Amino acid sequence: MTSAERPLAGRVALVAGATRGAGRGIAVELGAAGATVYATGRSRRGAPSEYGRAETIEDTADLVTAAGGTGIAVPTDHLVPEQVKALVDRIDAEQGRLDILVNDVFGGDPLTEWDTPVWKHSLDDGLHLLHLAVDTHIVTAHFALALMVRTPGGLVVEVTDGTAAYNADNYRITVYYDLAKVAPIRLARSWAHELRDHGATSVAITPGWLRSENMLDQFGVTEENWRDACEKVPHFAISETPRFVGRAVAALATDPDRHRWNGQSLSSGGLAAEYGFTDLDGSSPDAWRYLVEVQDPGKPADVTGYR
C-alpha cells in the first residue's frame, strides 16, 4: 500500500473496549488506515468476561492486522488502575508514543433494567454500570494521556450513545444509563480543556443504531440478512455497521485540521456528511437526524433522504 492508502502508518492507537461493537469497528478501521492498534478488553480466548459473549480481543487484533494495520491484544480490566498502568507502560516501552486514545469501555447493557425508576432498579447493578461507564474512562485517561502529551497532535475519542443535543432533550432508559451516556460527552469537553496546551484534540462520538454482534443476535439475524429484522422493527432500516463509526474515527485521525472539532459531540452520520465516507454497503445513514425527524414523532419508517 502507498502512504496515501495508509495515512496512519507509524501512528499508535489504544482502543479501550475493543472486544466487539463500536470498539471493534473503530480498531479495524484504524488498522485499515495503517495504525498499530492496541485492542483491550476482558474477553480472551478461553476466558470470556461475565458479559458471556464469544467475541475476544484476540479476534479483534487479528482483524486489525488483516485490514492492513498491526493489531496487538492486551487483556485489561480498565477498572483496575494497576492493569491500565501496565498497559500504558507496555505501549511506551514498545512504541514510545501514543497518538490516538479511544475510550469505548462499557459492558453495562446486561445491568440495565429498562424503564425502571431508581427506587426499583437494582442499586448494585446501577452503580456497577456507572463504574464501568465512567470510572474506566477516567482511569484510562489518567495513564494514557500522560503518554499522549509527549507527542503533539494526539486525538482522544470518547465513545457514547447519543449526541449532546439528543441526550439533553431525552431521558435514556434509566437514570444509570442516562448518566452513563452523558458522562463521556462531558469527559470529552474536560479532556479538550486539559489538553489545549498540548496540541491534542478531544471529541465525543456516537454511532447511530448499531448493528453490533449483540444487536444482531437479539433480532435473530446476521449481517447478511439484517433487513429481515425490519419486518418486526421497521425503523431498524436506519441501522449501521460498527465499521461506519470506525470510519468516522479514522477520518478524524487523518484530518490535519481536526482540532476544529475540539470538545464537540459528533456522530457517525454527521461526520460522513463532512468527510464523504460510507458504510460497508455504500450508504451513509444519519440515524440521529432520523430519530428526531421520523422515529420519535411516530412517523412511518422511511429512510429516504437519511441514508
matplotlib code that plots the C-alpha trace (Angstrom):
import matplotlib.pyplot as plt

x = [0.0, 1.1, 1.3, -1.9, -3.6, -2.1, -2.2, -1.9, 1.2, 3.6, 0.7, -0.1, -3.7, -5.2, -8.8, -10.0, -13.0, -12.3, -13.8, -16.9, -19.3, -18.2, -14.8, -14.0, -15.2, -13.0, -10.0, -10.3, -10.7, -7.7, -5.8, -7.1, -5.5, -2.2, -2.1, -0.7, -3.7, -3.6, -7.0, -8.0, -10.9, -11.7, -12.8, -10.0, -9.9, -10.8, -11.6, -14.7, -15.9, -19.1, -20.7, -20.8, -20.2, -17.9, -16.0, -12.4, -9.8, -7.5, -10.1, -10.2, -6.4, -6.4, -9.0, -6.9, -3.8, -5.9, -7.1, -3.6, -2.5, -0.8, -3.2, -2.0, -4.4, -3.7, -6.2, -7.1, -9.7, -10.0, -11.4, -8.1, -5.5, -2.6, -3.6, -4.1, -0.7, 0.9, -0.8, 0.4, 3.9, 3.9, 2.9, 5.6, 8.2, 7.2, 6.3, 7.5, 4.3, 0.5, -1.3, -4.9, -6.9, -10.4, -12.3, -15.1, -15.3, -18.8, -20.3, -23.2, -26.1, -26.8, -27.0, -29.7, -33.3, -35.3, -37.8, -37.3, -37.3, -34.4, -36.2, -37.0, -33.7, -31.0, -28.7, -25.8, -26.2, -26.8, -23.7, -21.6, -22.9, -21.7, -18.3, -17.9, -19.1, -17.3, -14.5, -12.9, -12.7, -11.1, -8.6, -7.6, -7.2, -5.1, -2.4, -2.8, -2.9, 0.4, 2.0, 0.0, 1.0, 4.7, 3.9, 1.9, -1.2, -2.9, -6.6, -8.9, -12.3, -14.9, -17.5, -21.1, -24.7, -26.4, -25.4, -25.2, -28.3, -30.3, -29.3, -30.1, -33.6, -34.3, -34.4, -32.3, -33.8, -32.8, -31.1, -28.0, -27.9, -28.8, -25.8, -23.5, -24.1, -24.0, -20.7, -18.4, -19.7, -18.7, -15.4, -14.5, -15.0, -12.9, -10.0, -10.3, -9.7, -6.9, -5.1, -5.5, -1.8, -0.5, -1.8, -4.2, -7.9, -10.7, -14.2, -17.2, -18.6, -21.7, -22.7, -26.3, -28.4, -25.5, -25.8, -23.4, -23.0, -25.3, -28.0, -28.0, -28.4, -31.3, -33.1, -32.2, -30.5, -26.9, -25.2, -26.1, -29.9, -30.2, -33.0, -35.3, -35.5, -37.2, -40.4, -40.7, -39.0, -39.3, -37.0, -34.1, -33.7, -31.6, -29.1, -25.4, -22.4, -19.7, -17.3, -19.2, -18.3, -14.8, -14.5, -15.7, -12.8, -10.3, -11.4, -10.9, -7.5, -6.3, -7.6, -4.8, -7.5, -9.4, -8.8, -11.8, -13.9, -12.2, -14.6, -17.6, -20.2, -20.1, -22.0, -21.0, -23.7, -22.7, -19.1, -19.9, -21.6, -18.4, -15.8, -17.7, -17.1, -19.8, -20.8, -19.8, -22.9, -22.1, -24.8, -24.4, -27.1, -27.8, -29.5, -29.8, -31.4, -33.8, -34.7, -35.6, -37.4, -39.0, -38.9, -39.6, -42.5, -44.1, -43.9, -43.9, -40.4, -38.9, -35.1, -35.4, -33.0, -31.5, -29.1]
y = [0.0, 3.6, 6.2, 7.7, 4.3, 4.0, 7.6, 6.4, 4.3, 4.9, 6.1, 4.2, 3.8, 2.4, 1.3, 0.6, -1.7, -3.2, -6.6, -6.1, -3.5, 0.1, -0.6, -3.4, -1.4, 1.5, -0.7, -2.3, 0.9, 2.5, -0.6, -0.3, 3.2, 1.6, 2.2, 0.0, -0.7, -2.0, -3.7, -4.1, -5.7, -8.5, -11.3, -13.5, -16.7, -19.4, -16.8, -14.7, -12.0, -12.1, -10.5, -14.1, -13.5, -15.2, -12.2, -11.7, -9.1, -11.6, -11.8, -8.0, -7.8, -10.4, -8.3, -5.2, -7.0, -8.4, -4.9, -3.7, -2.5, -4.1, -5.5, -6.2, -7.7, -6.8, -8.2, -5.3, -4.6, -0.8, -0.7, -1.8, 1.0, -1.3, -3.1, 0.1, 1.4, -1.8, -1.5, 2.1, 1.2, -1.6, 0.8, 3.2, 0.5, -1.0, 2.2, 5.2, 7.2, 7.2, 9.1, 8.0, 7.0, 5.6, 5.3, 2.8, 0.7, -0.1, -3.6, -2.3, -3.4, -6.6, -4.4, -2.1, -2.5, -0.7, 1.9, 1.2, 4.0, 4.4, 3.0, -0.2, -0.6, -2.8, -0.3, -2.7, -3.2, 0.5, 1.6, -1.0, 0.2, 3.7, 2.3, 0.6, 3.6, 6.4, 5.2, 3.1, 6.1, 8.3, 5.6, 5.1, 8.8, 9.2, 6.9, 7.2, 10.9, 11.3, 9.3, 11.0, 14.6, 13.7, 13.8, 16.8, 16.2, 13.5, 12.5, 11.4, 9.9, 9.3, 6.9, 7.2, 6.6, 9.8, 13.3, 16.1, 17.7, 14.4, 13.3, 16.8, 16.6, 12.9, 10.5, 7.4, 4.2, 4.5, 7.1, 5.0, 4.5, 8.2, 9.3, 6.7, 8.1, 11.8, 11.4, 10.7, 13.8, 15.9, 14.0, 14.8, 18.5, 18.1, 16.5, 19.2, 21.8, 19.9, 19.1, 22.6, 23.5, 20.1, 20.3, 17.4, 17.2, 15.6, 14.7, 12.6, 10.4, 8.3, 5.7, 5.5, 2.4, 0.0, -3.5, -4.9, -8.6, -8.4, -6.4, -8.9, -11.8, -10.0, -9.7, -13.2, -12.1, -11.8, -9.0, -10.8, -10.8, -8.0, -6.3, -9.2, -7.6, -4.6, -6.7, -6.5, -3.2, -1.1, 1.7, -0.7, 0.2, 3.2, 1.0, 0.9, -1.5, -0.9, -0.1, 3.1, 4.8, 3.2, 5.1, 8.3, 7.9, 7.1, 10.2, 12.4, 10.8, 11.5, 15.1, 17.6, 20.2, 18.0, 20.5, 22.4, 19.7, 20.0, 19.4, 18.8, 16.0, 14.3, 11.4, 8.9, 10.2, 13.8, 13.1, 11.0, 14.1, 16.1, 13.7, 11.7, 8.1, 5.5, 2.3, -1.1, -1.1, 2.3, 4.1, 7.0, 6.5, 9.7, 7.9, 10.8, 13.1, 10.3, 9.6, 13.2, 13.8, 10.4, 7.8, 9.9, 11.8, 8.5, 8.7, 5.6, 4.2, 5.7, 6.2, 8.2, 11.1, 9.7, 7.1]
z = [0.0, -0.6, 2.1, 0.8, 1.4, 4.9, 6.2, 9.8, 9.3, 12.2, 14.4, 17.6, 18.9, 22.0, 21.7, 25.2, 25.0, 21.5, 22.0, 20.0, 18.6, 18.0, 19.7, 17.3, 14.3, 15.2, 15.8, 12.4, 10.5, 12.3, 11.2, 7.7, 7.7, 8.8, 12.5, 15.2, 17.4, 21.0, 21.5, 25.1, 27.0, 29.4, 27.0, 26.0, 24.0, 26.6, 29.2, 28.4, 30.7, 32.7, 29.6, 28.3, 24.6, 22.2, 20.8, 22.1, 21.9, 20.1, 17.3, 17.1, 16.9, 14.1, 12.2, 12.6, 11.2, 8.3, 7.5, 7.0, 10.4, 13.4, 16.0, 19.5, 22.0, 25.7, 28.3, 30.5, 33.2, 33.0, 36.5, 37.8, 37.8, 38.1, 34.9, 33.0, 34.1, 33.0, 29.6, 29.0, 30.3, 27.7, 24.9, 26.0, 26.0, 22.7, 20.7, 22.7, 21.8, 21.8, 19.1, 19.5, 22.5, 22.0, 25.3, 24.5, 27.6, 28.8, 29.1, 31.2, 28.9, 30.9, 34.1, 32.7, 33.7, 31.0, 32.0, 35.7, 38.3, 40.6, 43.6, 41.8, 39.8, 41.4, 43.2, 42.9, 39.2, 38.6, 40.5, 38.8, 35.4, 36.3, 37.4, 34.0, 32.0, 33.9, 36.2, 33.4, 31.1, 33.8, 34.9, 31.3, 30.6, 33.8, 32.5, 28.7, 28.4, 30.2, 27.4, 24.6, 25.5, 24.9, 21.1, 19.8, 17.8, 19.7, 19.4, 22.2, 21.3, 24.0, 22.6, 23.8, 22.8, 21.6, 20.7, 23.3, 21.8, 21.8, 25.3, 26.7, 25.4, 26.1, 29.1, 28.2, 29.5, 33.2, 35.4, 35.4, 31.6, 31.1, 33.2, 31.6, 28.2, 29.1, 31.0, 28.0, 26.3, 29.3, 29.7, 26.1, 26.9, 30.0, 28.1, 25.5, 28.3, 29.8, 26.5, 25.0, 25.6, 24.2, 20.7, 21.2, 20.2, 22.2, 20.9, 21.9, 19.1, 18.9, 16.3, 15.3, 15.7, 15.8, 14.2, 16.8, 17.3, 20.3, 18.5, 15.5, 17.9, 19.7, 16.4, 15.3, 12.1, 10.7, 8.9, 5.6, 6.2, 8.8, 6.8, 7.8, 11.2, 9.7, 9.4, 13.2, 13.8, 10.7, 12.0, 12.1, 8.5, 9.6, 11.4, 10.6, 11.0, 13.6, 10.8, 10.0, 13.3, 12.7, 9.5, 11.3, 13.8, 11.1, 9.2, 12.3, 12.9, 9.4, 9.2, 9.8, 10.7, 13.2, 16.0, 14.8, 16.4, 19.8, 22.7, 20.4, 20.4, 17.0, 15.2, 12.6, 10.3, 10.8, 10.1, 7.0, 5.6, 6.4, 5.2, 2.5, 3.8, 3.6, 5.4, 4.1, 1.8, 0.3, 2.2, 4.8, 7.4, 9.5, 12.4, 14.9, 12.5, 11.5, 15.2, 15.7, 12.5, 11.8, 14.6, 17.7, 16.2, 15.4, 11.6, 9.4, 8.8, 5.7, 5.4, 2.1, 2.5, 5.7, 4.2]

ax = plt.figure().add_subplot(projection="3d")
ax.plot(x, y, z, "-o")
ax.set_aspect("equal")
plt.show()
